[in-house]
Amino acid sequence: MKKINDFLLAGIIFVELFIGIVVAPIIFYPSAIIGDGILSHFQSGLLMTQVFVKFNYLLLFVSFLNIIYESISNKLFSLKPILSLIILIFALVFVFYYTANVLDMQALGVTDSKDFNDNHKQSEMIFKVMVILQLILFFTKKKEK
């Protein structure tokens, strides 16, 4: 089970980094690849949101599986289960608060508003902190008894 958990944790970290480093720049700056006039910034945002909507299922699955594994494999109040719980909380907030807000604001057409920009910046921060916590969890060794 440890290898499966490590594989899934490494995989979700990879996907998160790939989305941020590769996917987002391509979707938001298609003119650099195929010329101007292809997608508006709003249309790019709609596409990027769908990437995150699909990704959120994987994020929640891995986060839930990870906290179950870490809680069973370690003392309940040791570092790894606590990190897993914090990661799960961040994942739930990202999915059910920030992604939901983006979808609602896109539906209302208010993506040029200060509220949308603030929500987006906060969601980016939550996402980055979550990735850092996942990296810490991945590289934290279990203490030998």
MARFIKE-59941 format. One record per residue (C-alpha): residue in three letters; x, y, z. Coordinates in nm, 4 decimals, always signed. Example, Ala and Ser with C-alpha at 12.3 -4.5 7.8 and 13.67 -1.06 7.14 Angstrom:
<pts>
+--------+----------+----------+----------+
| residu |        x |        y |        z |
+--------+----------+----------+----------+
|    ALA |  +1.2300 |  -0.4500 |  +0.7800 |
|    SER |  +1.3670 |  -0.1060 |  +0.7140 |
+--------+----------+----------+----------+
</pts>
This chain:
<pts>
+--------+----------+----------+----------+
| residu |        x |        y |        z |
+--------+----------+----------+----------+
|    MET |  +0.0000 |  +0.0000 |  +0.0000 |
|    LYS |  +0.2940 |  +0.2341 |  +0.0713 |
|    LYS |  +0.4125 |  +0.2160 |  -0.2888 |
|    ILE |  +0.0632 |  +0.2892 |  -0.4206 |
|    ASN |  +0.0287 |  +0.5857 |  -0.1847 |
|    ASP |  +0.3732 |  +0.7185 |  -0.2809 |
|    PHE |  +0.2960 |  +0.6703 |  -0.6498 |
|    LEU |  -0.0357 |  +0.8566 |  -0.6232 |
|    LEU |  +0.1166 |  +1.1369 |  -0.4166 |
|    ALA |  +0.4055 |  +1.1783 |  -0.6613 |
|    GLY |  +0.1578 |  +1.1595 |  -0.9485 |
|    ILE |  -0.0698 |  +1.4311 |  -0.8137 |
|    ILE |  +0.2304 |  +1.6552 |  -0.7479 |
|    PHE |  +0.3456 |  +1.5977 |  -1.1056 |
|    VAL |  +0.0007 |  +1.6760 |  -1.2464 |
|    GLU |  -0.0232 |  +1.9952 |  -1.0392 |
|    LEU |  +0.3192 |  +2.1135 |  -1.1551 |
|    PHE |  +0.2399 |  +2.0167 |  -1.5150 |
|    ILE |  -0.0869 |  +2.2114 |  -1.5085 |
|    GLY |  +0.0856 |  +2.5200 |  -1.3709 |
|    ILE |  +0.4064 |  +2.5101 |  -1.5734 |
|    VAL |  +0.2875 |  +2.3686 |  -1.9074 |
|    VAL |  -0.0906 |  +2.3711 |  -1.9487 |
|    ALA |  -0.1773 |  +2.7185 |  -1.8149 |
|    PRO |  +0.0762 |  +2.9104 |  -2.0296 |
|    ILE |  -0.0343 |  +2.7243 |  -2.3435 |
|    ILE |  -0.4041 |  +2.7827 |  -2.2782 |
|    PHE |  -0.3683 |  +3.1482 |  -2.1774 |
|    TYR |  -0.1184 |  +3.2433 |  -2.4493 |
|    PRO |  -0.2232 |  +3.0444 |  -2.7599 |
|    SER |  -0.1133 |  +3.3337 |  -2.9824 |
|    ALA |  +0.2485 |  +3.2424 |  -2.9098 |
|    ILE |  +0.1855 |  +2.9075 |  -3.0798 |
|    ILE |  -0.0856 |  +2.9547 |  -3.3422 |
|    GLY |  -0.1201 |  +3.3284 |  -3.3902 |
|    ASP |  -0.3560 |  +3.6019 |  -3.2788 |
|    GLY |  -0.7346 |  +3.6024 |  -3.2708 |
|    ILE |  -0.7832 |  +3.2388 |  -3.1753 |
|    LEU |  -0.9135 |  +3.2589 |  -2.8180 |
|    SER |  -1.0125 |  +3.5499 |  -2.6008 |
|    HIS |  -0.8806 |  +3.5604 |  -2.2449 |
|    PHE |  -1.2314 |  +3.4681 |  -2.1268 |
|    GLN |  -1.2409 |  +3.1632 |  -2.3564 |
|    SER |  -0.8968 |  +3.0577 |  -2.2362 |
|    GLY |  -1.0260 |  +3.0882 |  -1.8806 |
|    LEU |  -1.3221 |  +2.8661 |  -1.9624 |
|    LEU |  -1.0870 |  +2.6004 |  -2.0978 |
|    MET |  -0.8537 |  +2.6250 |  -1.7999 |
|    THR |  -1.1469 |  +2.5958 |  -1.5617 |
|    GLN |  -1.2495 |  +2.2705 |  -1.7277 |
|    VAL |  -0.8963 |  +2.1369 |  -1.6816 |
|    PHE |  -0.9307 |  +2.2096 |  -1.3099 |
|    VAL |  -1.2841 |  +2.0676 |  -1.2885 |
|    LYS |  -1.1539 |  +1.7356 |  -1.4246 |
|    PHE |  -0.8357 |  +1.7541 |  -1.2156 |
|    ASN |  -1.0384 |  +1.8132 |  -0.8967 |
|    TYR |  -1.1742 |  +1.4567 |  -0.9069 |
|    LEU |  -0.8207 |  +1.3184 |  -0.9052 |
|    LEU |  -0.7114 |  +1.5635 |  -0.6351 |
|    LEU |  -0.9937 |  +1.4621 |  -0.4019 |
|    PHE |  -0.9431 |  +1.0902 |  -0.4671 |
|    VAL |  -0.5702 |  +1.1057 |  -0.3917 |
|    SER |  -0.6198 |  +1.3345 |  -0.0906 |
|    PHE |  -0.8793 |  +1.1038 |  +0.0674 |
|    LEU |  -0.6771 |  +0.7910 |  -0.0036 |
|    ASN |  -0.3648 |  +0.9576 |  +0.1339 |
|    ILE |  -0.5200 |  +1.0584 |  +0.4655 |
|    ILE |  -0.6609 |  +0.7085 |  +0.5117 |
|    TYR |  -0.3212 |  +0.5522 |  +0.4428 |
|    GLU |  -0.1252 |  +0.7958 |  +0.6618 |
|    SER |  -0.3732 |  +0.7640 |  +0.9486 |
|    ILE |  -0.3509 |  +0.3864 |  +0.9436 |
|    SER |  +0.0273 |  +0.3716 |  +0.8915 |
|    ASN |  +0.1350 |  +0.6299 |  +1.1497 |
|    LYS |  +0.0482 |  +0.7499 |  +1.4954 |
|    LEU |  -0.2606 |  +0.9653 |  +1.4567 |
|    PHE |  -0.1019 |  +1.2855 |  +1.5852 |
|    SER |  +0.2324 |  +1.2492 |  +1.4100 |
|    LEU |  +0.3505 |  +1.4725 |  +1.1266 |
|    LYS |  +0.2352 |  +1.2669 |  +0.8262 |
|    PRO |  -0.1330 |  +1.2280 |  +0.9230 |
|    ILE |  -0.1480 |  +1.5940 |  +1.0252 |
|    LEU |  +0.0043 |  +1.7016 |  +0.6917 |
|    SER |  -0.2398 |  +1.4731 |  +0.5107 |
|    LEU |  -0.5312 |  +1.6300 |  +0.6964 |
|    ILE |  -0.4136 |  +1.9825 |  +0.6120 |
|    ILE |  -0.3702 |  +1.8821 |  +0.2465 |
|    LEU |  -0.7202 |  +1.7343 |  +0.2419 |
|    ILE |  -0.8627 |  +2.0534 |  +0.3907 |
|    PHE |  -0.6819 |  +2.2627 |  +0.1290 |
|    ALA |  -0.8083 |  +2.0302 |  -0.1458 |
|    LEU |  -1.1667 |  +2.0556 |  -0.0219 |
|    VAL |  -1.1442 |  +2.4347 |  +0.0000 |
|    PHE |  -0.9880 |  +2.4533 |  -0.3464 |
|    VAL |  -1.2534 |  +2.2317 |  -0.5034 |
|    PHE |  -1.5696 |  +2.3318 |  -0.3212 |
|    TYR |  -1.4991 |  +2.6982 |  -0.2565 |
|    TYR |  -1.2562 |  +2.8404 |  -0.5099 |
|    THR |  -1.3436 |  +2.6285 |  -0.8137 |
|    ALA |  -1.7138 |  +2.6692 |  -0.7376 |
|    ASN |  -1.6672 |  +3.0479 |  -0.7145 |
|    VAL |  -1.4855 |  +3.0581 |  -1.0488 |
|    LEU |  -1.7643 |  +2.8588 |  -1.2138 |
|    ASP |  -2.0301 |  +3.0873 |  -1.0637 |
|    MET |  -1.8475 |  +3.4060 |  -1.1652 |
|    GLN |  -1.7899 |  +3.2752 |  -1.5164 |
|    ALA |  -2.1604 |  +3.1941 |  -1.5468 |
|    LEU |  -2.2402 |  +3.5498 |  -1.4381 |
|    GLY |  -1.9799 |  +3.6922 |  -1.6770 |
|    VAL |  -1.7952 |  +3.8850 |  -1.4050 |
|    THR |  -1.4441 |  +3.7584 |  -1.4704 |
|    ASP |  -1.3072 |  +4.1112 |  -1.5101 |
|    SER |  -1.4124 |  +4.2086 |  -1.1582 |
|    LYS |  -1.1966 |  +4.2696 |  -0.8520 |
|    ASP |  -1.3812 |  +3.9884 |  -0.6717 |
|    PHE |  -1.2898 |  +3.7415 |  -0.9453 |
|    ASN |  -0.9261 |  +3.8513 |  -0.9486 |
|    ASP |  -0.9054 |  +3.8268 |  -0.5685 |
|    ASN |  -1.0674 |  +3.4816 |  -0.5738 |
|    HIS |  -0.8282 |  +3.3682 |  -0.8466 |
|    LYS |  -0.5179 |  +3.4953 |  -0.6644 |
|    GLN |  -0.6307 |  +3.3254 |  -0.3423 |
|    SER |  -0.6964 |  +2.9988 |  -0.5262 |
|    GLU |  -0.3478 |  +3.0127 |  -0.6787 |
|    MET |  -0.1998 |  +3.0641 |  -0.3321 |
|    ILE |  -0.3986 |  +2.7727 |  -0.1856 |
|    PHE |  -0.2878 |  +2.5561 |  -0.4774 |
|    LYS |  +0.0812 |  +2.6473 |  -0.4347 |
|    VAL |  +0.0770 |  +2.5905 |  -0.0593 |
|    MET |  -0.0962 |  +2.2564 |  -0.1139 |
|    VAL |  +0.1746 |  +2.1470 |  -0.3591 |
|    ILE |  +0.4475 |  +2.2493 |  -0.1130 |
|    LEU |  +0.2764 |  +2.0549 |  +0.1661 |
|    GLN |  +0.2457 |  +1.7513 |  -0.0623 |
|    LEU |  +0.6169 |  +1.7737 |  -0.1432 |
|    ILE |  +0.7004 |  +1.7945 |  +0.2280 |
|    LEU |  +0.4767 |  +1.4924 |  +0.2934 |
|    PHE |  +0.6334 |  +1.2979 |  +0.0077 |
|    PHE |  +0.9888 |  +1.3573 |  +0.1309 |
|    THR |  +0.9133 |  +1.3082 |  +0.5027 |
|    LYS |  +1.0322 |  +0.9684 |  +0.6145 |
|    LYS |  +0.8439 |  +0.7590 |  +0.8625 |
|    LYS |  +1.0304 |  +0.7326 |  +1.1931 |
|    GLU |  +1.1612 |  +0.3854 |  +1.2632 |
|    LYS |  +1.0485 |  +0.2298 |  +1.5925 |
+--------+----------+----------+----------+
</pts>
